[in-house]
Amino acid sequence: MVFEAGFVLPAPDSELPIAPCRSVRFRWVRRPAPVRAQSSAQSRPASCRNHVMRKAAERRTGTVALQRVLRASHAAKSGRCDEGDTTPLQFAGAALRLALEVLDGRRSPVQLRPLAEAGVIAALHTLAERGQAPGYELGAATLTRIDVIMAGARAAEVCAGYDRGTRHFALAARIVRGRSGWRLTVFRVC
């Protein structure tokens, strides 16, 4: 094969040949058995006096309960949904996924009846019919993030993010707890 100057030439072989490496010799050294430390803090050097004894920490009782109380008090102060009370978060995730599927035309709006108010279903149906959902031409919507903030004992504000193709979009909703459970009462897509 003949190549002219200035044109593409084949790349040189940059791989080294495979050969066993015998230049390094390993020497096995037998180490003495470790000496077990005594349980008192005085037997340890000054740099290790604050060492946490894992087995002692595991045997303590009440640490899990204390963590739950601290999490609950933190959630009450911040107004966010508690990790133990995941029902609003689970409902919001399911309802928003269904709503996005309705917007994409992958699901019938009728399937939202047990979860959403009639006005929300009608608005989603209209947007889906006309193809006016933001970024509709970019592909199917994928829910990526959900934040639930409790607005009261029976209401929560939901903000979420979803992706279509390479773009990121936002939506907001309000869910209210009634006799039959949580319902999607407001849905805003941006």
Secondary structure, 3 states (H helix, E strand, C coil): CCCCCCCCCCCCCCCCCCCCCCCCCCCCCCCCCCCCCCCCHHHCCHHHCCCCCHHHHHHCCCHHHHHHHHHHHHHHHHCECCCCCCHHHHHHHHHHHHHHHHHHCCCCHHHHCCCECHHHHHHHHHHHHHCCCCCHHHCCEEEEEEEEEECCCCEEEEEEEEEECCEEEEEEEEEEEECCEEEEEEEEEC
